[in-house]
Amino acid sequence: MSNRFRIPFRDLSVNDAGLRRDLAAAMERVLVHGQLMMGPETEQLERELAKRCGAPHCVAVGSGTSALYLALKVLGIGRGDEVITTAMSWIATATAIVMTGATPVYADIGDDLNIDPAAIEDLITARTKAIVPVHYFGRMCDMLSIMALARRHKLIVIEDAAQAFGAQLAGATAGTAGDVGAFSINPMKALQSLGEAGAITFKDESLGGRLRALRYLGAQDRQLCVSPELNHKISEIQSAFIRVYLSRFEAARERRRAMAQAYIDGLKDVVTVPKSESDRSAYFDFTIDADRRDDLKVFLEARGIEPKIRYALLLPDHPGLAADRPVRAPRARALAQRILSLPMEPQMSNDAVNEVVTAVRNFYRGEVP
Ligand SMILES: *Cc1c(COP(=O)(O)O)cnc(C)c1O
């Protein structure tokens, strides 16, 4: 896909010849063994993902949305239940909740752009069954506070770790701090595939068999349908590709961290940058809190730089995702007008990062468009 931007938000082409070779070899392996669905690559991938996260178990599925939806389903969440989540996330967080039949209840966020643990308690009712914290932009939520609160009120915690593979905070690792973790592994995410993919991590071994049944039509041993479900399988070729990306994950993560540090150093005196305790962030995005955000976006675009507003609408403002009671989320509402995500992906050069920094600084210095 050609892009009109010189510095695109994400460049999804694979420019590294060594990586291209590894991906081709992975594909070759699958073509030779011919098990295109639920084969050895997927089994290996599940083991490798669990190990990397420090999770006892993992089931790979067809997308991050499927991962979140099946995590909710397997824990018995459905019609009549309320699920508390953040007002600010990608729509998949809420569509997964709504598709189980449960009602999303939206909480306000803190300065870290994550759900504010203090805002959760007020929203708990007799119908509340679970909390879905989202590690937004790759930075982990305050899981210590959230888990303590959940234990006190006997609530289940399902982490939407879609953006946060590899993230850590205060000794907790994304996907293992809650009862169940859901990851997306699509081409935009910190750990990627070359198509749609996701994974569920969990501690309770008894969930494994049920999740594997739910992954494929709700059928035991892929034969006997016990609780009807759609098809959420991952393709073997994606599992093989993900294993390649996983083997190179540390290098990509270091690269993201170095770029984030360059942005922080270059911009901290002109905009609000992520706080330093987020240095174990997965840096899915590098997101700033900026005065005159919309003008800054236009200014950068005019210079061939592609920033993104993630996302213009809060979850409760989508017609299909509205809550059934009034939503109080003043900080989310204010920050939604101020945040801007800058280009950041491992293939980006230091020169490109510096160019973005210079352009942002020039904007605040009053350079005319
Ligand atoms: C990407 C994403 C999802 C959904 O993942 P898919 O693989 O695209 O289905 C869910 N939640 C959040 C926060 C995401 O960013």
The ligand as a Gaussian input file, in Angstrom:
#p B3LYP/6-31G(d) Opt

LIG

0 1
 C       -6.393000      -4.480000      18.708000
 C       -7.222000      -4.444000      19.926000
 C       -8.206000      -5.415000      20.204000
 C       -8.670000      -6.418000      19.215000
 O       -7.724000      -7.168000      18.593000
 P       -7.930000      -7.733000      17.109000
 O       -6.825000      -8.695000      16.962000
 O       -7.834000      -6.554000      16.177000
 O       -9.273000      -8.376000      17.047000
 C       -8.837000      -5.366000      21.436000
 N       -8.557000      -4.428000      22.349000
 C       -7.639000      -3.464000      22.113000
 C       -7.360000      -2.461000      23.185000
 C       -6.952000      -3.438000      20.896000
 O       -6.059000      -2.473000      20.665000

